[in-house]
Amino acid sequence: MKRDAAKDPATDPNVMRARMLIDQVDRKLVKQTVMTSVYGVTYIGARDQIKRRLHERGAIEDDAECFACACYAAKTTLTALGEMFEAARSIMSWLGDCAKIIANENQPVHWTTPLGLPVVQPYRKLGRHMIKTSLQVLTLKRETDKVMTKRQRTAFPPNFVHSLDGSHMMMTAIACSEAGLNFAGVHDSYWTHACDVDKMNKILREKFVELYEAPVLENLLEGFQKSFPNLKFPPLPERGDFDLREVLDSTYFFN
């Protein structure tokens, strides 16, 4: 955005929007978009998120201009995320591509979590079923045999990530129980008594490393190939060079 703001407004219509927004960009404006990007947020979703933040602070009174600025800010934010987290975005794209291949066969995407829990995405198209009685005709909505291809594809990356988060939570809860710690948790919020927080911090980091040292994506692809032997799936995205065990010494990894 700073680069755009320095350009000539006569040659680029986004220059004025960049200059208008340059002082508005803060953690709150882009936080929701950044957090949901790993769950496959779309451009339209990002645009609406940023537009709501701009409306809340009354930064731009004209609705049309506010919408245009939100469009520009959403594109800029997603582009920046793609540059900063290229590997993560490639994994999300790979998950979506696999889901699309499966859904195009009118099959729901299903997988097994690292803890052995089978998961099936339930998204199917709705149809109308008419019931005629002597008094009236009722029309009911009910699921058909046709899967919702787009929903199967867009929902799979966040659902798969959530299933891994749930596996991590369960592994942490079991380890805390074995260590004699009280544990409670919701998604990515873990609780224990204040005197045991340091012990839990150590455990949850160890279990995170244990979970992701396993070939998670390789196992997922193998499961797809066994379930759908006649389908051809894209190759796995390349692994990065991050040392997963650095998580064990990370202060703010989970804080």
Summary of the structure (lengths in Angstrom):
residues: 255
radius of gyration: 23.0
end to end distance: 30.7
largest distance: 73.1
contacts: 666
relative contact order: 0.09
helix: 57%
strand: 13%
